[in-house]
Amino acid sequence: MARKKEKQTADTVLAAARETLQGKGYAIGKPHSIEEGLGYLYEDNKGNPLLLLCAVDPEVPIDQHQNELAVLAGLTTCGNTPPPFVDLTNGTDASTFRLTKEGERAVPELPPAQEALEKAEVRFAKAADPNLLKRYEALQRRFDDIHEHIYATRENVNSSNEAIDELCKLVYMVNVLQRYQAREKPLFIDSVKKQLSEILDPARFADTLSPSERKKAVEEIRLAFDTCRELEEFNHNADGEEMRIFEDRAYLRLESPTTYSMALSALMDLKPDGTNGGSLSEVGDITGRALDVVLRRKFEGKGGMGAYLTPSQITRFMAQMVFVDLKREDRLKDLLQMDDRSRPTFRFCDPFLGSAGFLIHLIDQVRNYVNTLVAFDKKRRQALYNKILDHCFIGADNSPGMILKARINLAAHGNAHASARRLPNSLTDPWLDARAGTVDVILTNPPFKKNGITRKASKSRKRGEDEPISGEAGAGILDAFMEGISKGGVQSIDPNKRCLGAKPNKKGKWKPVNSMDPAVLAVDRCLQLLKPGGKLLIVVPDGILCNSSYRYVREYLIGVKDEGTGEFSGGKAILKAVVSFPQETFSLSGGGAKTSMLYLEKKRSPTDRQGTVFMAVANEVGFTVKNKVEIQLGEGRNDLNRVLDAYEAGPV
């Protein structure tokens, strides 16, 4: 009976949506089968798919998971020609996507039928693999079930995030096994004198076995993890530089044979069509989508300067925005430039990595671009894409838990040897120092908190507050950001010298500051890392943009404005855009600060001139926050899609 009620309510949503579409000129359609809801397929007058309408029960939130289902349904269930548009609704909220050869893109709303026909001129050469949707559904459901089981049993885990870590460890071990199997080279675990394939056999944990046999199986898988954790090939990037995934002391926390039986059965027995009988390696093209959804749905953010995953609406928007300019400026061809060892020289970076959301959306954009290179055959495109994955993406974070999530997430998206490294502090670490002036694009969301870094020893903090970086550690960071200040208090014009550990006094001499918001230092650090002409898109608290106390920071970045001529003199960068986010965008991070995206381009020479600045306000970003929980609203209530369209259209 419950299923019948759900179908009736979804029917109501579908009927209302069809009536709305009729008013937009969509007159031809037929029922269409989709998962978790009802579908209706509209065609043009030649019988080609034009729009797939997806309707779900009003109680189903239009979140990242439902968006993935709708897009994959459009790509895989409409015959040889996917429709150019997919529209998803639950009667209250909605998402609309345009499907092109360059991938899917959320759009503000579904256009009238005639406009949709005009935008449908360039069609796909062929449909996507019809099994993608089944693969995604099966993997997402299995990842979700494993996490829920681990978290519900509270088996040596105290939080949802720790349950995610244990899921990631198991995904890692299964991928290790399957990579060795693909080479037809078994991995022998010396400590237990067994092959990894035997150790990971779910049957060894079955409840039909004796307690002693099951206990031994748990002991052996935990020892096997110790071996897998140390495998050199998985702890180095493509250049042979050490990039550890796990801390030295990391271990498998899980102790229940039932948990291992359930998890390994789910991970190791999956056919490419989503049914049992295959492997994760066979479904690698969709694993990343499924794992990323689970990470973002299950991750519990911490307040203040603690860990918090940037919402996917923000990471996607910023990645798409920078690619608008990379295409407009014909910079994407730089991805084809190689050094003397035939390695791409282009670099994307996130120095405050989190779970790698920014890099993953950049990877999506790069993949879409490579797929448009019609002068390359399929084999050559894949070889180029693999090289870009191996060499063009770098990231860092100070949290071992975040590096673990980022590395497994990146591996699920094909980047198994990512240059993603745990650093004590991305603001000052020598590993990033060595990359100053080498990065083309930085997308990031740094920690921010007023007086978050201070020279003074920390006093006892209020309950619930995070500890600032203070005393000797804070002084060391601030001193590093005075490398561009001379003993006489003069600011260096060297674009690779940091200066914001100081500020000018009334006489214009730069003197050390006693405390600073780490977001200010992050902007300075990122500009140091960029090549001349490199692009920085960074989330910052609005105080940096408008408070009088930060005026010197703005002048340091883009120069001093001549009120008579309107020209700017000095500064390290050109301001390209500012996009204001609503107050609630990062409220779950605990900071409570109103934020915006700041888009800067590092000057190529001191004579570069400031041009027109794109300014926009997003009142909604596709979700709201109630009772410390994100409530998804769908792409129809995401103003960032309209902002992106306006930016791409250029000045009126």
Secondary structure in CASP SS format (residue, H / E / C, confidence):
PFRMAT SS
TARGET T0000
AUTHOR 0000-0000-0000
METHOD secondary structure of the structure
MODEL  1
M C 1.00
A H 1.00
R H 1.00
K H 1.00
K H 1.00
E H 1.00
K H 1.00
Q H 1.00
T H 1.00
A H 1.00
D H 1.00
T H 1.00
V H 1.00
L H 1.00
A H 1.00
A H 1.00
A H 1.00
R H 1.00
E H 1.00
T H 1.00
L H 1.00
Q H 1.00
G H 1.00
K C 1.00
G C 1.00
Y C 1.00
A C 1.00
I C 1.00
G E 1.00
K E 1.00
P E 1.00
H E 1.00
S C 1.00
I C 1.00
E C 1.00
E C 1.00
G C 1.00
L E 1.00
G E 1.00
Y E 1.00
L E 1.00
Y E 1.00
E E 1.00
D C 1.00
N C 1.00
K C 1.00
G C 1.00
N C 1.00
P E 1.00
L E 1.00
L E 1.00
L E 1.00
L E 1.00
C E 1.00
A E 1.00
V C 1.00
D C 1.00
P C 1.00
E C 1.00
V C 1.00
P C 1.00
I C 1.00
D C 1.00
Q H 1.00
H H 1.00
Q H 1.00
N H 1.00
E H 1.00
L H 1.00
A H 1.00
V H 1.00
L H 1.00
A H 1.00
G H 1.00
L H 1.00
T H 1.00
T C 1.00
C C 1.00
G C 1.00
N C 1.00
T C 1.00
P C 1.00
P C 1.00
P C 1.00
F E 1.00
V E 1.00
D E 1.00
L E 1.00
T E 1.00
N C 1.00
G C 1.00
T C 1.00
D C 1.00
A E 1.00
S E 1.00
T E 1.00
F E 1.00
R E 1.00
L E 1.00
T E 1.00
K C 1.00
E C 1.00
G E 1.00
E E 1.00
R E 1.00
A E 1.00
V E 1.00
P C 1.00
E C 1.00
L C 1.00
P C 1.00
P C 1.00
A H 1.00
Q H 1.00
E H 1.00
A H 1.00
L H 1.00
E H 1.00
K C 1.00
A C 1.00
E C 1.00
V C 1.00
R C 1.00
F C 1.00
A C 1.00
K C 1.00
A C 1.00
A C 1.00
D C 1.00
P C 1.00
N C 1.00
L H 1.00
L H 1.00
K H 1.00
R H 1.00
Y H 1.00
E H 1.00
A H 1.00
L H 1.00
Q H 1.00
R H 1.00
R H 1.00
F H 1.00
D H 1.00
D H 1.00
I H 1.00
H H 1.00
E H 1.00
H H 1.00
I H 1.00
Y H 1.00
A H 1.00
T H 1.00
R C 1.00
E C 1.00
N C 1.00
V C 1.00
N C 1.00
S C 1.00
S H 1.00
N H 1.00
E H 1.00
A H 1.00
I H 1.00
D H 1.00
E H 1.00
L H 1.00
C H 1.00
K H 1.00
L H 1.00
V H 1.00
Y H 1.00
M H 1.00
V H 1.00
N H 1.00
V H 1.00
L H 1.00
Q H 1.00
R H 1.00
Y H 1.00
Q H 1.00
A H 1.00
R C 1.00
E C 1.00
K C 1.00
P C 1.00
L C 1.00
F E 1.00
I E 1.00
D C 1.00
S C 1.00
V C 1.00
K C 1.00
K E 1.00
Q E 1.00
L H 1.00
S H 1.00
E H 1.00
I H 1.00
L C 1.00
D C 1.00
P H 1.00
A H 1.00
R H 1.00
F H 1.00
A C 1.00
D C 1.00
T C 1.00
L C 1.00
S C 1.00
P H 1.00
S H 1.00
E H 1.00
R H 1.00
K H 1.00
K H 1.00
A H 1.00
V H 1.00
E H 1.00
E H 1.00
I H 1.00
R H 1.00
L H 1.00
A H 1.00
F H 1.00
D H 1.00
T H 1.00
C H 1.00
R H 1.00
E C 1.00
L C 1.00
E H 1.00
E H 1.00
F H 1.00
N C 1.00
H E 1.00
N C 1.00
A C 1.00
D C 1.00
G C 1.00
E C 1.00
E E 1.00
M C 1.00
R C 1.00
I C 1.00
F C 1.00
E C 1.00
D C 1.00
R C 1.00
A C 1.00
Y C 1.00
L C 1.00
R C 1.00
L C 1.00
E C 1.00
S C 1.00
P H 1.00
T H 1.00
T H 1.00
Y H 1.00
S H 1.00
M H 1.00
A H 1.00
L H 1.00
S H 1.00
A H 1.00
L H 1.00
M H 1.00
D C 1.00
L C 1.00
K C 1.00
P C 1.00
D C 1.00
G C 1.00
T C 1.00
N C 1.00
G C 1.00
G C 1.00
S C 1.00
L H 1.00
S H 1.00
E H 1.00
V H 1.00
G H 1.00
D H 1.00
I H 1.00
T H 1.00
G H 1.00
R H 1.00
A H 1.00
L H 1.00
D H 1.00
V H 1.00
V H 1.00
L H 1.00
R H 1.00
R H 1.00
K H 1.00
F C 1.00
E C 1.00
G C 1.00
K C 1.00
G C 1.00
G C 1.00
M C 1.00
G C 1.00
A C 1.00
Y C 1.00
L C 1.00
T C 1.00
P C 1.00
S H 1.00
Q H 1.00
I H 1.00
T H 1.00
R H 1.00
F H 1.00
M H 1.00
A H 1.00
Q H 1.00
M H 1.00
V H 1.00
F H 1.00
V H 1.00
D H 1.00
L H 1.00
K H 1.00
R H 1.00
E C 1.00
D C 1.00
R C 1.00
L H 1.00
K H 1.00
D H 1.00
L H 1.00
L H 1.00
Q C 1.00
M E 1.00
D C 1.00
D C 1.00
R C 1.00
S C 1.00
R C 1.00
P E 1.00
T C 1.00
F C 1.00
R C 1.00
F E 1.00
C E 1.00
D E 1.00
P C 1.00
F C 1.00
L C 1.00
G C 1.00
S C 1.00
A C 1.00
G H 1.00
F H 1.00
L H 1.00
I H 1.00
H H 1.00
L H 1.00
I H 1.00
D H 1.00
Q H 1.00
V H 1.00
R H 1.00
N H 1.00
Y H 1.00
V H 1.00
N H 1.00
T C 1.00
L C 1.00
V C 1.00
A C 1.00
F C 1.00
D C 1.00
K H 1.00
K H 1.00
R H 1.00
R H 1.00
Q H 1.00
A H 1.00
L H 1.00
Y H 1.00
N H 1.00
K H 1.00
I H 1.00
L H 1.00
D H 1.00
H H 1.00
C C 1.00
F E 1.00
I E 1.00
G E 1.00
A E 1.00
D E 1.00
N C 1.00
S C 1.00
P H 1.00
G H 1.00
M H 1.00
I H 1.00
L H 1.00
K H 1.00
A H 1.00
R H 1.00
I H 1.00
N H 1.00
L H 1.00
A H 1.00
A H 1.00
H C 1.00
G C 1.00
N C 1.00
A C 1.00
H C 1.00
A C 1.00
S E 1.00
A E 1.00
R E 1.00
R E 1.00
L C 1.00
P C 1.00
N C 1.00
S C 1.00
L C 1.00
T C 1.00
D C 1.00
P H 1.00
W H 1.00
L H 1.00
D H 1.00
A C 1.00
R C 1.00
A C 1.00
G C 1.00
T C 1.00
V E 1.00
D E 1.00
V E 1.00
I E 1.00
L E 1.00
T E 1.00
N C 1.00
P C 1.00
P C 1.00
F C 1.00
K C 1.00
K C 1.00
N C 1.00
G C 1.00
I E 1.00
T E 1.00
R C 1.00
K C 1.00
A C 1.00
S C 1.00
K C 1.00
S C 1.00
R C 1.00
K C 1.00
R C 1.00
G C 1.00
E C 1.00
D C 1.00
E C 1.00
P C 1.00
I E 1.00
S C 1.00
G H 1.00
E H 1.00
A H 1.00
G H 1.00
A H 1.00
G H 1.00
I H 1.00
L H 1.00
D H 1.00
A H 1.00
F C 1.00
M C 1.00
E C 1.00
G C 1.00
I E 1.00
S C 1.00
K C 1.00
G C 1.00
G C 1.00
V C 1.00
Q E 1.00
S C 1.00
I C 1.00
D C 1.00
P C 1.00
N C 1.00
K C 1.00
R C 1.00
C C 1.00
L C 1.00
G C 1.00
A E 1.00
K E 1.00
P E 1.00
N C 1.00
K C 1.00
K C 1.00
G C 1.00
K C 1.00
W E 1.00
K E 1.00
P E 1.00
V C 1.00
N C 1.00
S E 1.00
M E 1.00
D C 1.00
P H 1.00
A H 1.00
V H 1.00
L H 1.00
A H 1.00
V H 1.00
D H 1.00
R H 1.00
C H 1.00
L H 1.00
Q H 1.00
L H 1.00
L E 1.00
K E 1.00
P E 1.00
G E 1.00
G E 1.00
K E 1.00
L E 1.00
L E 1.00
I E 1.00
V E 1.00
V E 1.00
P E 1.00
D C 1.00
G H 1.00
I H 1.00
L H 1.00
C H 1.00
N C 1.00
S H 1.00
S H 1.00
Y H 1.00
R H 1.00
Y H 1.00
V H 1.00
R H 1.00
E H 1.00
Y H 1.00
L H 1.00
I H 1.00
G C 1.00
V E 1.00
K E 1.00
D C 1.00
E C 1.00
G C 1.00
T C 1.00
G C 1.00
E C 1.00
F E 1.00
S E 1.00
G C 1.00
G C 1.00
K C 1.00
A E 1.00
I E 1.00
L E 1.00
K E 1.00
A E 1.00
V E 1.00
V E 1.00
S E 1.00
F C 1.00
P C 1.00
Q H 1.00
E H 1.00
T H 1.00
F H 1.00
S H 1.00
L H 1.00
S H 1.00
G C 1.00
G C 1.00
G C 1.00
A C 1.00
K C 1.00
T E 1.00
S E 1.00
M E 1.00
L E 1.00
Y E 1.00
L E 1.00
E E 1.00
K E 1.00
K C 1.00
R C 1.00
S C 1.00
P C 1.00
T C 1.00
D C 1.00
R C 1.00
Q C 1.00
G C 1.00
T C 1.00
V C 1.00
F E 1.00
M E 1.00
A E 1.00
V E 1.00
A C 1.00
N C 1.00
E C 1.00
V E 1.00
G C 1.00
F E 1.00
T E 1.00
V E 1.00
K E 1.00
N C 1.00
K C 1.00
V E 1.00
E E 1.00
I E 1.00
Q E 1.00
L C 1.00
G C 1.00
E H 1.00
G H 1.00
R H 1.00
N E 1.00
D H 1.00
L H 1.00
N H 1.00
R H 1.00
V H 1.00
L H 1.00
D H 1.00
A H 1.00
Y H 1.00
E H 1.00
A H 1.00
G C 1.00
P C 1.00
V C 1.00
END
